[in-house]
Amino acid sequence: MASRSKQHYDKNPKSKKRKLEYDSEYQDNDKRRAYKRELERKRRKAAKKGMKIEGLDYDHATRKFIPQSLNRAKK
């Protein structure tokens, strides 16, 4: 079953287009790029150490990898 937001955007192409424009502009920000680079460095470093990080997100509060569901539920 699709999420409510996906159902909304499927029914409203103008809203979907506006959201895609916003999302691409937001992700094109220098701060977001730096943030993504930092996370990718941490993931590579953890992978080099042999950590199993598939399905995990880096949590800046605890400074360790935690399950995606927990990290995204905190926001």
N, C-alpha and C positions, 0 to 999 in steps of 0.2 A: 504494500500500500504506500502510495506517495505521501510525502509530508504535506501539511496544509499550505505551506508557503509555495511548494512546487505546484500544487493544484491551482493556487491563486495566479501564479505567473503563467501557467499554461492557458488560463482563461483570459488573461489581460496582457496582450503582447506589448502594449505601450509601457506598462509598468515594468515588464521584463527587460525591455530595451533600456529604460532609464536606470534600472538597477545594474545591468551589465556595464553601462557607461560609468556609473559611480564606482563600481567595484574595480574596474580597470584603472581608473584615475587614482583610487586609494592605494592600490598595489604598486602603482608607478612612483609613489612618493619615496624620496631618498631615505627617510627614516625606516620605512617598511622594508626597503631593500637591504639596509644594514642589519635590521632585525633578522631577516631571513638568512642572511649570510652567517650571522652569529649562531643561529640554531643549526645550520648545516655544518659549521665547524665542530660544534659540540657532538653532533650525530656521527661525523666521521671519526672524531677522536674516540668516542665510545666504541664504535665498530672496530677500530684498530686494536683496542684493548680486549676485544672478543666478547663484548657485552651483547646480549640479545635485545635489540631495541625495536624490533618490528612490533608495531601496534602500540608503541609508547610515545609520549610527548615529553619534551623537557619542561619541567616546572621551575620557573625562576624563583618562586617563593621558597621551595624546599631544596632547590639546586640539585635535583636528580630527575631521572626519568620515571614517569608514572603512567598508568594506563590512560589512553586517550579519553575514555568516557569520564574518568575522574577529573582530568585536567579541564576538559571542556564544560563540565557541569559546574565548575567553580566560577565561571564567568557570568 
